Each structure stands twice: as C-alpha cells, then as structure tokens.
Amino acid sequence: MESDLAAQLLELGITGLFLAYLVWQNKQLLAKLDTWQEKYESLLEKLILEKDE
C-alpha cells in the first residue's frame, strides 16, 4: 500500500513530492505541538498545586 502511494506521488512529479513534504511537515509539527501541550499542562498543574498549598 505504501509503495502504491509512493508510486502515485512520483507519477505526479514535483507536485507529488511537494504533497509528500507537506504531509511530513504537518506530522512533525503535530508531534511538536503535542510535546508543547504536555509540557504546558504539567506546568499548569504544578502551578495549581503550588497555589493550593
């Protein structure tokens, strides 16, 4: 299935390569956003706990 997708993207030429890049970039950014969100939530929980003490 992945080879079919790769073949289809290569058939599109530069447009297919650009589409593949956009998908890859989006996946990388979402991973970073998830990490940032986890850090933010843990910091927020820490601040709330400190305030309650």
VMD Tcl script that draws the C-alpha trace (Angstrom):
set ca {
  {0.00 0.00 0.00}
  {2.80 2.43 0.87}
  {4.58 1.57 -2.36}
  {1.36 2.31 -4.26}
  {1.13 5.68 -2.58}
  {4.78 6.42 -3.31}
  {4.29 5.43 -6.94}
  {1.27 7.68 -7.25}
  {3.15 10.60 -5.73}
  {6.08 10.06 -8.08}
  {3.71 9.98 -11.05}
  {2.57 13.47 -10.08}
  {6.15 14.69 -10.33}
  {7.14 17.76 -8.37}
  {3.57 18.23 -7.15}
  {3.59 14.77 -5.59}
  {6.90 15.45 -3.90}
  {5.57 18.73 -2.57}
  {2.46 17.00 -1.24}
  {4.60 14.37 0.47}
  {6.70 17.14 2.04}
  {3.59 18.93 3.33}
  {2.26 15.74 4.90}
  {5.64 15.04 6.52}
  {5.93 18.61 7.79}
  {2.41 18.51 9.23}
  {3.18 15.26 11.04}
  {6.36 16.77 12.54}
  {4.57 19.92 13.67}
  {1.77 17.95 15.30}
  {4.33 15.92 17.24}
  {5.96 19.13 18.47}
  {2.60 20.62 19.42}
  {1.73 17.51 21.42}
  {5.02 17.81 23.30}
  {4.48 21.51 23.97}
  {0.92 20.85 25.15}
  {2.08 18.15 27.58}
  {4.73 20.49 29.00}
  {2.20 23.31 29.33}
  {-0.34 21.09 31.08}
  {2.22 19.72 33.52}
  {3.44 23.24 34.32}
  {-0.13 24.42 34.80}
  {-0.89 21.51 37.13}
  {2.28 22.27 39.10}
  {1.28 25.92 39.48}
  {-2.24 24.99 40.59}
  {-0.87 22.56 43.17}
  {1.56 25.17 44.50}
  {-1.25 27.69 44.79}
  {-3.43 25.27 46.73}
  {-0.69 24.56 49.28}
}
mol new
graphics top color blue
foreach p $ca { graphics top sphere $p radius 0.5 }
foreach p [lrange $ca 0 end-1] q [lrange $ca 1 end] { graphics top cylinder $p $q radius 0.2 }
display resetview
